[in-house]
């Protein structure tokens, strides 16, 4: 097979979501190694996580990005996009764009269109960006709908800053009239200095 220009050093990323041995990354790695051999690429690192893909707080995932920032390899090869991340389209797109910003290419072994070296790169990024935008809009709409529902039910007291008991508010005002500092008022009433200042500011 023809070797892709400018690609010499490659990092492999593999992930499974369980730790009980029922899944194994070796099957992914075998296929990725074979692909690199056919391309004539040199594998300089294999990053393997046995963690959920729903968070980027995976040790080898983070280490891979640290090495990418230092340009220790030219390309990250992974089995499929959901092995790289299952955090949602927005976060996954951000990961791909981070690699690109470091000058590191990326490629999915099983999804030929997910290839920053390929002719469809800009189209793929554009599609992912549109989906990510729609995902953000849906999240915002769901949040607004949930808040509206709570307001109609009269259960929004837990949203935002907690309300201060009327008796404490009255004590804050009385102590302030007596000339006490906000810090002393806060200690006396049992609230934070910031809360005491906020109450005084509403007078």
C-alpha positions as CSV (number, residue, x, y, z in Angstrom):
1,X,0.0,0.0,0.0
2,X,1.1,3.5,-0.7
3,X,2.6,5.4,2.3
4,X,0.9,8.7,3.2
5,X,3.2,11.6,2.8
6,X,4.8,13.2,5.8
7,X,3.7,10.4,8.2
8,X,6.5,8.5,9.8
9,X,6.0,8.2,13.5
10,X,2.6,7.0,14.8
11,X,0.9,6.6,18.1
12,X,-1.7,4.0,18.7
13,X,-4.7,4.6,21.0
14,X,-6.9,1.7,22.2
15,X,-9.5,1.6,24.9
16,X,-12.0,-0.7,26.4
17,X,-14.6,0.3,29.0
18,X,-14.4,-2.6,31.4
19,X,-11.7,-3.8,33.8
20,X,-13.0,-7.3,34.4
21,X,-11.3,-9.0,31.5
22,X,-14.3,-9.6,29.3
23,X,-13.0,-7.0,26.8
24,X,-9.4,-6.7,25.6
25,X,-7.6,-4.0,23.7
26,X,-5.2,-6.5,22.1
27,X,-7.5,-7.2,19.2
28,X,-7.6,-3.5,18.4
29,X,-3.9,-3.2,18.7
30,X,-3.1,-6.2,16.5
31,X,-5.1,-4.7,13.6
32,X,-3.6,-1.2,14.2
33,X,0.0,-2.6,14.2
34,X,-0.7,-4.6,11.0
35,X,-2.0,-1.4,9.3
36,X,1.0,0.6,10.3
37,X,3.4,-2.1,9.0
38,X,1.6,-2.1,5.6
39,X,2.0,1.7,5.5
40,X,5.6,1.6,6.5
41,X,4.9,3.7,9.6
42,X,7.0,3.4,12.8
43,X,5.0,3.0,16.0
44,X,6.6,5.0,18.7
45,X,4.0,4.5,21.4
46,X,0.9,2.6,22.4
47,X,-1.6,4.3,24.7
48,X,-4.1,2.0,26.3
49,X,-6.9,2.8,28.7
50,X,-9.3,0.5,30.4
51,X,-11.7,3.3,31.4
52,X,-15.0,4.7,30.3
53,X,-14.8,6.9,27.3
54,X,-17.3,9.3,28.8
55,X,-14.6,11.4,30.3
56,X,-11.2,12.7,29.1
57,X,-9.7,12.0,32.6
58,X,-8.0,8.8,31.4
59,X,-4.3,8.5,32.3
60,X,-3.0,7.3,28.9
61,X,-5.4,9.5,27.0
62,X,-3.9,12.5,28.8
63,X,-0.4,11.3,28.3
64,X,-1.0,10.9,24.6
65,X,-2.1,14.5,24.3
66,X,0.9,15.6,26.3
67,X,3.2,13.8,23.9
68,X,1.2,15.1,20.9
69,X,1.8,18.7,22.2
70,X,5.6,17.9,22.0
71,X,5.2,16.5,18.5
72,X,6.6,13.1,19.5
73,X,4.6,11.5,16.6
74,X,2.9,12.6,13.4
75,X,-0.4,10.8,13.6
76,X,-2.7,9.1,16.2
77,X,-4.3,6.0,14.9
78,X,-7.3,4.6,16.7
79,X,-9.8,1.7,16.0
80,X,-12.9,3.9,15.9
81,X,-14.0,7.3,17.0
82,X,-16.0,5.9,20.0
83,X,-12.8,4.2,21.2
84,X,-11.1,7.6,21.2
85,X,-14.0,9.3,23.0
86,X,-17.7,8.8,24.0
87,X,-18.0,12.3,25.6
88,X,-20.3,13.6,22.9
89,X,-19.8,15.3,19.6
90,X,-18.6,18.6,20.9
91,X,-15.9,17.2,23.2
92,X,-14.8,14.7,20.6
93,X,-14.5,17.4,18.0
94,X,-12.5,19.5,20.4
95,X,-10.0,16.5,20.9
96,X,-9.6,16.2,17.2
97,X,-9.0,19.9,16.8
98,X,-6.5,19.9,19.6
99,X,-4.5,17.2,17.8
100,X,-4.6,19.3,14.6
101,X,-3.5,22.4,16.4
102,X,-0.4,20.5,17.6
103,X,0.4,19.6,14.0
104,X,-0.6,15.9,14.6
105,X,-2.8,14.0,12.2
106,X,-5.5,11.5,13.3
107,X,-7.1,8.6,11.7
108,X,-9.8,6.0,12.4
109,X,-8.9,2.5,11.3
110,X,-12.5,1.3,10.7
111,X,-14.0,4.6,9.6
112,X,-12.2,5.6,6.4
113,X,-13.9,9.0,6.2
114,X,-12.4,10.0,9.6
115,X,-9.0,10.8,8.4
116,X,-7.3,14.2,8.7
117,X,-4.9,13.2,6.0
118,X,-7.7,12.4,3.6
119,X,-9.5,14.6,1.0
120,X,-12.7,14.6,3.1
121,X,-11.1,16.1,6.2
122,X,-12.7,19.5,5.9
123,X,-16.1,18.0,5.1
124,X,-15.9,15.7,8.1
125,X,-14.9,18.5,10.4
126,X,-17.6,20.7,9.1
127,X,-20.2,18.0,9.6
128,X,-19.0,17.3,13.2
129,X,-19.1,21.0,13.9
130,X,-22.7,21.3,12.8
131,X,-23.7,18.3,14.9
132,X,-21.8,19.7,17.9
133,X,-23.7,23.0,17.5
134,X,-27.0,21.1,17.4
135,X,-25.9,19.2,20.5
136,X,-25.2,22.4,22.4
137,X,-28.6,23.8,21.4
138,X,-30.4,20.7,22.5
139,X,-28.6,20.8,25.9
140,X,-29.5,24.5,26.3
141,X,-33.1,23.8,25.4
142,X,-33.4,20.9,27.8
143,X,-31.9,23.0,30.6
144,X,-34.3,25.9,30.0
145,X,-37.2,23.4,29.8
146,X,-36.2,21.8,33.1
147,X,-36.0,25.2,34.8
148,X,-39.3,26.3,33.5
149,X,-40.9,23.1,34.7
150,X,-39.4,23.6,38.2
151,X,-40.6,27.2,38.3
152,X,-44.2,26.1,37.4
153,X,-44.0,23.6,40.2
154,X,-42.7,26.2,42.6
155,X,-39.5,24.2,43.4
156,X,-36.8,26.5,42.1
157,X,-35.5,27.5,45.6
158,X,-32.5,25.2,45.1
159,X,-31.5,26.9,41.9
160,X,-28.8,29.6,42.0
161,X,-27.7,31.1,45.3
162,X,-29.4,29.7,48.4
163,X,-31.9,32.1,50.0
164,X,-31.0,33.6,53.4
165,X,-33.5,33.1,56.2
166,X,-35.5,36.4,56.9
167,X,-34.4,36.4,60.5
168,X,-30.7,36.4,59.5
169,X,-31.3,39.2,57.0
170,X,-32.9,41.3,59.8
171,X,-30.0,40.6,62.1
172,X,-27.5,41.6,59.4
173,X,-29.3,44.9,58.9
174,X,-29.5,45.5,62.7
175,X,-25.8,44.8,63.3
176,X,-24.8,46.9,60.3
177,X,-26.8,49.8,61.8
178,X,-24.8,49.3,65.0
179,X,-21.7,50.0,63.0
180,X,-20.2,46.4,62.9
181,X,-17.9,45.4,60.1
182,X,-19.1,42.9,57.5
183,X,-16.7,40.3,58.8
184,X,-18.0,40.6,62.4
185,X,-21.5,40.5,61.2
186,X,-20.9,37.4,59.2
187,X,-19.4,35.7,62.3
188,X,-22.2,36.8,64.5
189,X,-25.0,35.7,62.1
190,X,-23.4,32.6,60.8
191,X,-23.1,33.5,57.1
192,X,-20.2,34.2,54.8
193,X,-18.8,37.8,54.5
194,X,-19.9,37.7,50.8
195,X,-23.5,36.9,51.9
196,X,-23.4,39.6,54.5
197,X,-22.2,42.1,51.9
198,X,-24.9,41.0,49.4
199,X,-27.6,41.4,52.1
200,X,-26.4,44.9,53.0
201,X,-26.3,45.8,49.3
202,X,-30.0,45.1,49.0
203,X,-30.9,47.7,51.6
